[in-house]
Amino acid sequence: MATTRNPAGTWVARDGTLYMEDATNIVFSGTVALSGAFAHHGHDVSKAVKNITVTPPETSYEKLDLVGKDSNAFQDQILDEKPVGNAQIQVTLILGEDETVEDMLSGVNTAVTGGFTRRQYGQDETSTGTVAACVTLDSTDAAQTNEVSFAVDNAKISKLGDARISDTGSHWEQDITVVCLPKDFYYEFKD
């Protein structure tokens, strides 16, 4: 039986970590946990993340009506399985003083006098444009007995949303969405 730190036995925000990195720097293998693949390369962007939603690949089914009826007098029908959809991770970033994921987007970066970096998106001249990301929920007990990770590989940042502020007493934030093919989505529990 797994031990928990809180009465509800659920994960809380402080248990989470989000790593992102250029996919060419990350290798998922059978000898290292998903979270371990990012140990030396991944950018820990957790301190800049407000919300995280992980959507595993989903399969949809469509009902097809056929001619005739079955032994219970229902019309003959089958479920037609559609192709598995993409996986995605959506996060809301709190905008701070420095870049968080911007350097992982495809585009052109220009050094500007005075220590600035100007970015233009849309051209794919400086990187492959693929990222790897891993969301890990990890217990803080000494034995590290509980861990679950979701990871995407060869993913694309499909949305770099509007930079917005909700009110004058708030902070600037921005939504991003990372998508990948079903074969590049991983879900891992520590046994």
Residue pairs with C-beta under 8 A, 6 or more apart in sequence:
2 145
2 146
3 139
3 141
3 145
3 146
4 10
4 139
4 146
5 139
5 140
5 141
6 12
11 137
11 148
14 140
15 137
15 138
15 139
15 140
16 46
16 49
16 52
16 135
16 136
16 137
16 138
17 35
17 44
17 46
17 134
17 135
17 136
17 138
18 44
18 45
18 46
18 49
18 52
18 91
18 133
18 134
18 135
18 136
19 35
19 38
19 42
19 43
19 44
19 45
19 133
19 134
19 136
20 42
20 43
20 45
20 101
20 104
20 131
20 132
20 133
20 178
21 38
21 41
21 42
21 43
21 104
21 131
21 132
21 133
22 104
22 127
22 128
22 130
22 131
22 132
23 128
23 130
23 131
23 132
23 153
23 154
23 155
24 128
24 130
25 41
25 132
26 37
26 38
26 41
26 42
26 132
26 153
27 37
28 34
28 37
28 132
28 151
28 153
28 186
29 37
33 147
33 149
33 188
33 190
34 134
34 136
34 149
34 150
34 151
34 186
34 188
35 134
35 136
35 138
35 147
35 149
37 132
37 134
37 151
38 132
38 134
42 132
42 134
43 100
43 101
45 91
45 93
45 100
45 101
48 93
48 94
48 95
48 96
48 100
49 91
49 92
49 93
49 94
50 91
50 92
50 93
50 94
50 173
51 90
51 91
51 92
52 89
52 90
52 91
52 135
53 89
53 90
53 91
54 87
54 88
54 89
54 135
54 150
55 87
55 88
55 89
55 90
56 87
56 150
56 185
56 187
57 84
57 85
57 86
57 87
57 182
57 185
58 84
58 85
59 81
59 82
59 83
59 84
59 85
60 82
60 85
61 79
61 80
61 81
61 82
62 79
62 80
62 82
63 77
63 78
63 79
63 80
64 77
64 78
64 79
64 80
65 75
65 76
65 77
66 75
66 76
66 77
66 78
67 76
68 75
68 76
69 75
69 76
70 76
84 182
85 182
86 179
86 180
86 181
86 182
87 152
87 179
87 180
87 181
87 182
87 184
87 185
88 152
88 158
88 177
88 178
88 179
88 180
89 133
89 135
89 150
89 152
89 155
89 177
89 178
90 175
90 176
90 177
90 178
91 175
91 176
91 178
92 173
92 174
92 175
93 100
93 101
93 173
93 174
93 175
93 176
94 171
94 172
94 173
95 163
95 171
95 172
95 173
95 174
99 117
101 131
101 157
101 160
101 176
102 119
102 160
103 109
104 127
104 131
104 157
105 119
105 121
105 127
105 129
105 157
105 160
106 121
106 122
106 123
106 124
106 126
106 127
106 128
106 129
107 119
107 120
107 121
107 122
107 123
107 124
107 125
107 126
107 127
108 119
108 120
108 123
108 125
108 126
109 117
109 118
109 119
109 126
110 117
110 118
110 119
110 120
111 117
112 118
121 160
129 156
129 157
130 154
130 155
130 156
131 152
131 155
131 156
131 157
131 178
132 151
132 152
132 153
132 154
132 155
133 151
133 152
133 155
133 178
134 149
134 150
134 151
134 152
135 149
135 150
135 151
136 147
136 148
136 149
137 146
137 147
137 148
137 149
138 144
138 146
138 147
139 145
139 146
139 147
144 190
145 190
146 190
147 189
147 190
148 187
148 188
148 189
148 190
149 186
149 187
149 188
150 185
150 186
150 187
150 188
151 185
151 186
151 188
152 178
152 179
152 180
152 184
152 185
152 186
153 180
153 184
153 186
154 180
154 181
154 184
155 178
155 179
155 180
155 184
156 178
156 179
156 180
157 176
157 177
157 178
158 177
158 178
158 179
159 175
159 176
159 177
160 174
160 176
161 174
161 175
161 176
161 177
162 174
162 175
163 172
163 173
163 174
164 172
164 173
164 174
165 171
165 172
165 173
166 173
